[in-house]
Amino acid sequence: MSDSFIPISKPFIGAREKELVLDALNSGWVSSIGKYIDEFEAGFARYCGTEYALAVSNGTTGLHLALAALDLQPGDEVIVPDLTFVATANAVAYTGATPIFADIDPDTLCIDPASVKSLISERTKAIIPVHLYGHPADMDALTEIGEAHGVHIIEDAAEAHGAEYKGRRVGGLGKCGVFSFYGNKIITTGEGGMLTTNDRDFYLRAKRLRDHAMSPRRRYFHEERGFNYRITNLQAALGVAQLERIDDFLGRRAEIMGWYNSEIAISDSVRLNRVKNWAKSAFWMVCLEVDRLDEAGRDAFMQALKARGIDSRPYFCTMSSMPMYKQPPLPVSARKARIGLNLPSYYELTKRDVQRIGADVNELLATMGPA
Ligand SMILES: Cc1ncc(COP(=O)(O)O)c(C=O)c1O
């Protein structure tokens, strides 16, 4: 099977997932009430070490819900990294507030606290560090800035379930954390998300807004405009089964990263994920950067890999390059977006697969781009 196509990502759905989803189906509780939602929320809060967890329909709605619960208004600003998935910036824009783009650290690919500092104003209401590709952002430096300016920190942990900052799991390091359970994430519910927090009032407000802000005193009376951002019991059943496996999933991702590190001919100018000594990465994506390949060279390299049956994907495009957020580029983000790409990593990827990918990467890199 060594010549079969290797996708970039693939969920692992086992017998336990099928058992619990079938049980949810058979119970008749197919919408947003049911024991699996309670179980998933309680289990995920326990896993993150937070007091509360609130399951939502996806990571994007989770981010929007968190910002709505902070009562963001037009005129407010929220600092987000220039290199992220677009949902981070869009969630800010949905509230009417303005996303302000900060540059990133070249090693962690996460928001650069020095850049954040230079962008803080009296309009800044929140900072959203994204734990990009599974590596945690430098939370102490950001917390210090947040505290000095009375600004909330919302962790976008969509890609970083189980990642640790100085021995603490992400999700409980700021006002709240937001996770995604899309099919390519560390654990999946198909579509789904989770908001984690230690703040009871914030949790209760987010919970009310998730359910159309229905009055607790009068059914079908709504004191403000809320949303339907709920998850279903069927999705939560899948989530409960996936959460049982999370340590195994993360262990395999670390193992896969180790295989890549020994198979790919790394140098100062050909780099894989860099991990700070204070971080434990979830290794959501394997990241490859080749300094001598420009954007066209990187894209040609990915095409050549595809021709050999190996899937890959480019890094995210920068927010500042997109029509709705257009502004002059930020140097580190812009460069990383041009040269970076992600290689396959998923639970069932074997050492032999990684050996094959490594051999193809090394061979192609020896022949591509300027010497
Ligand atoms: C950094 C980041 N934020 C937010 C999201 C949004 O999550 P979802 O796709 O579940 O809406 C994603 C992922 O897809 C993401 O990668």
The ligand as an SDF file (V2000), in Angstrom:
LIG
                    3D

 16 16  0  0  0  0  0  0  0  0999 V2000
   -7.5920   29.1250   14.5090 C   0  0  0  0  0  0  0  0  0  0  0  0
   -9.0100   28.7510   14.2450 C   0  0  0  0  0  0  0  0  0  0  0  0
   -9.9870   29.4870   14.7880 N   0  0  0  0  0  0  0  0  0  0  0  0
  -11.2850   29.1860   14.6040 C   0  0  0  0  0  0  0  0  0  0  0  0
  -11.6660   28.1080   13.8340 C   0  0  0  0  0  0  0  0  0  0  0  0
  -13.1170   27.8840   13.5890 C   0  0  0  0  0  0  0  0  0  0  0  0
  -13.5730   26.6540   13.9760 O   0  0  0  0  0  0  0  0  0  0  0  0
  -14.8040   25.9660   13.1970 P   0  0  0  0  0  0  0  0  0  0  0  0
  -14.2990   25.4800   11.8900 O   0  0  0  0  0  0  0  0  0  0  0  0
  -15.2070   24.8550   14.1100 O   0  0  0  0  0  0  0  0  0  0  0  0
  -15.8670   26.9980   13.0570 O   0  0  0  0  0  0  0  0  0  0  0  0
  -10.6730   27.3010   13.2590 C   0  0  0  0  0  0  0  0  0  0  0  0
  -10.9590   26.1290   12.4740 C   0  0  0  0  0  0  0  0  0  0  0  0
  -11.4910   25.6660   11.7350 O   0  0  0  0  0  0  0  0  0  0  0  0
   -9.3120   27.6440   13.4470 C   0  0  0  0  0  0  0  0  0  0  0  0
   -8.3520   26.9180   12.8780 O   0  0  0  0  0  0  0  0  0  0  0  0
  1  2  1  0
  2  3  1  0
  2 15  2  0
  3  4  2  0
  4  5  1  0
  5  6  1  0
  5 12  2  0
  6  7  1  0
  7  8  1  0
  8  9  2  0
  8 10  1  0
  8 11  1  0
 12 13  1  0
 12 15  1  0
 13 14  2  0
 15 16  1  0
M  END
$$$$
